[in-house]
C-alpha cells in the first residue's frame, strides 16, 4: 500500500474512530470516557485541576472543601 497523504490519513483515522464508537455498547462508551478523563485529569497538576473544577463545577469544589478541609471543632 502506498503512503497516504496527511488528509487521507486524517479521514481514515476519523472513519476508524467512528467505526469503533459505533461498535461499542453504551456501558463500554461510558467506561471509556471515564477512563480517558481520569487519565487526562490525573496528568494535570493540582492548580490546573482545581481551576478546571472551579470553572466547570464550582459547587463540587465548594462541597469538597466544606466536607474535607474545614476544621472541625
C-alpha positions in Angstrom: 0.0 0.0 0.0 1.4 3.4 -0.9 1.7 6.1 1.7 -1.4 8.2 2.3 -1.5 12.0 2.2 -2.0 13.7 5.5 -5.6 14.5 4.6 -6.3 10.9 3.6 -4.7 9.6 6.9 -6.9 12.1 8.9 -10.0 10.9 7.0 -9.2 7.2 7.5 -8.5 7.9 11.2 -11.8 9.7 11.6 -13.7 6.8 9.9 -11.9 4.3 12.0 -12.7 6.1 15.3 -16.3 6.4 14.2 -16.4 2.6 13.4 -15.0 1.8 16.9 -17.5 4.1 18.6 -20.4 2.7 16.6 -19.5 -0.8 17.6 -19.4 -0.1 21.3 -22.2 -0.6 23.8 -23.3 2.3 26.0 -21.6 0.9 29.1 -18.4 0.5 27.2 -18.6 4.1 26.0 -19.2 5.4 29.5 -16.3 3.4 30.8 -14.0 4.6 28.0 -14.9 8.2 28.6 -14.4 7.8 32.4 -11.1 6.2 32.0 -10.0 8.8 29.4 -11.0 11.6 31.7 -9.2 10.0 34.7 -6.0 9.7 32.7 -6.2 13.3 31.5 -7.2 14.7 34.9 -4.6 12.6 36.7 -1.9 14.1 34.5 -2.8 17.6 35.5 -1.1 19.5 38.3 -3.2 20.4 41.3 -3.5 24.0 40.4 -4.7 23.3 36.9 -7.1 20.7 38.1 -8.6 22.9 40.8 -9.0 25.8 38.2 -10.8 23.4 35.9 -13.1 22.1 38.6 -13.9 25.6 39.8 -14.7 26.7 36.2 -16.9 23.7 35.4 -18.4 22.6 38.7 -17.7 25.2 41.4 -20.3 23.6 43.7 -18.4 20.3 43.7 -15.2 22.1 44.8 -17.1 24.1 47.5 -18.7 20.9 48.9 -15.4 19.0 48.9 -13.7 21.8 50.7 -16.5 22.2 53.3 -16.6 18.4 54.0 -12.8 17.7 53.9 -10.8 20.8 54.6 -12.8 22.9 57.1 -11.5 22.4 60.6 -14.0 20.6 62.8 -14.4 21.8 66.3 
